[in-house]
Amino acid sequence: MITLSTSVVCYFVLSALLFFIGVFGFVTRRNLIAMLISIELVLNAVDLNFAAFNKLLYPAQMEGFFFTLFSIGVSAAETAVALAIIINVYRNYHSDQVNSIENMKF
């Protein structure tokens, strides 16, 4: 049976808090940059969960931490692509609001 230590529980609570703040920010914001920051909060919550579950289930191994580093690299690449898209939208529509890109043509 797995017993939860208080430090692991604190990581899970912090991760849940980051996740829900990120989801709330993504749903309520209409600014593309604020939405991107909210997505990054969700991804950071996932990374924290990877590390916490690794510490809980396999304390002597490092697979969760390596997976977290890989996930951080993927999220950095995703952020670079998203910022490039946001800059292109701003150049074309002179606004960074979601409402300004609703009329995009295929």
C-alpha positions as CSV (number, residue, x, y, z in Angstrom):
1,M,0.0,0.0,0.0
2,I,1.2,3.5,-0.8
3,T,1.2,6.0,1.9
4,L,1.1,9.7,1.0
5,S,3.6,12.0,2.7
6,T,2.6,15.6,3.4
7,S,5.1,16.9,0.9
8,V,3.6,14.9,-2.0
9,V,0.1,16.0,-1.0
10,C,1.3,19.6,-1.0
11,Y,2.6,19.1,-4.6
12,F,-0.7,17.6,-5.7
13,V,-2.7,20.5,-4.1
14,L,-0.4,23.0,-5.7
15,S,-0.7,21.2,-9.1
16,A,-4.5,21.2,-8.8
17,L,-4.5,24.9,-8.0
18,L,-2.3,25.8,-10.9
19,F,-4.5,23.6,-13.2
20,F,-7.7,25.3,-12.2
21,I,-6.3,28.8,-12.3
22,G,-5.0,28.0,-15.9
23,V,-8.4,26.7,-17.0
24,F,-10.2,29.6,-15.5
25,G,-7.9,32.1,-17.1
26,F,-8.2,30.4,-20.5
27,V,-12.0,30.3,-20.4
28,T,-12.5,33.9,-19.1
29,R,-9.8,35.8,-21.0
30,R,-10.2,37.1,-24.6
31,N,-6.6,38.3,-25.0
32,L,-4.4,35.8,-26.9
33,I,-1.3,36.4,-24.7
34,A,-3.3,35.9,-21.5
35,M,-4.8,32.7,-23.0
36,L,-1.3,31.5,-23.8
37,I,-0.1,32.2,-20.3
38,S,-3.1,30.2,-19.0
39,I,-2.1,27.2,-21.2
40,E,1.4,27.4,-19.8
41,L,0.0,27.3,-16.2
42,V,-1.9,24.1,-17.1
43,L,1.3,22.6,-18.6
44,N,3.3,23.5,-15.5
45,A,0.6,21.8,-13.4
46,V,1.0,18.6,-15.5
47,D,4.8,18.8,-15.1
48,L,4.5,19.1,-11.4
49,N,2.2,16.1,-11.3
50,F,4.8,14.0,-13.3
51,A,7.4,14.8,-10.7
52,A,5.2,14.2,-7.7
53,F,3.9,10.9,-9.0
54,N,7.5,9.8,-9.7
55,K,8.4,10.7,-6.2
56,L,5.4,8.9,-4.8
57,L,5.5,5.7,-6.9
58,Y,9.2,5.3,-7.7
59,P,11.3,7.3,-5.3
60,A,14.6,5.8,-6.4
61,Q,14.1,6.2,-10.1
62,M,14.2,9.3,-12.4
63,E,11.8,8.6,-15.2
64,G,9.2,11.1,-14.1
65,F,11.8,13.9,-13.9
66,F,13.2,13.1,-17.4
67,F,9.6,13.1,-18.7
68,T,9.1,16.4,-17.1
69,L,12.2,17.9,-18.7
70,F,11.0,16.6,-22.1
71,S,7.5,18.1,-21.5
72,I,9.1,21.4,-20.6
73,G,11.0,21.4,-23.9
74,V,7.8,20.6,-25.9
75,S,6.0,23.4,-24.1
76,A,8.8,25.8,-24.9
77,A,8.5,25.0,-28.6
78,E,4.7,25.3,-28.4
79,T,5.1,28.7,-26.9
80,A,7.5,29.9,-29.6
81,V,5.1,28.7,-32.3
82,A,2.1,30.3,-30.6
83,L,3.9,33.6,-30.1
84,A,4.8,33.6,-33.9
85,I,1.1,33.0,-34.7
86,I,0.0,35.8,-32.3
87,I,2.5,38.2,-33.8
88,N,1.2,37.4,-37.3
89,V,-2.4,37.9,-36.2
90,Y,-1.5,41.2,-34.6
91,R,0.2,42.4,-37.8
92,N,-2.9,41.5,-39.9
93,Y,-5.7,42.6,-37.6
94,H,-4.0,45.2,-35.4
95,S,-5.5,43.5,-32.3
96,D,-4.6,40.7,-30.0
97,Q,-8.2,39.9,-29.0
98,V,-9.9,36.7,-29.9
99,N,-12.9,38.5,-31.4
100,S,-10.7,40.1,-34.1
101,I,-9.8,36.7,-35.6
102,E,-13.3,35.2,-35.7
103,N,-13.8,36.3,-39.3
104,M,-10.7,34.5,-40.7
105,K,-11.3,32.9,-44.1
106,F,-10.1,29.4,-45.0
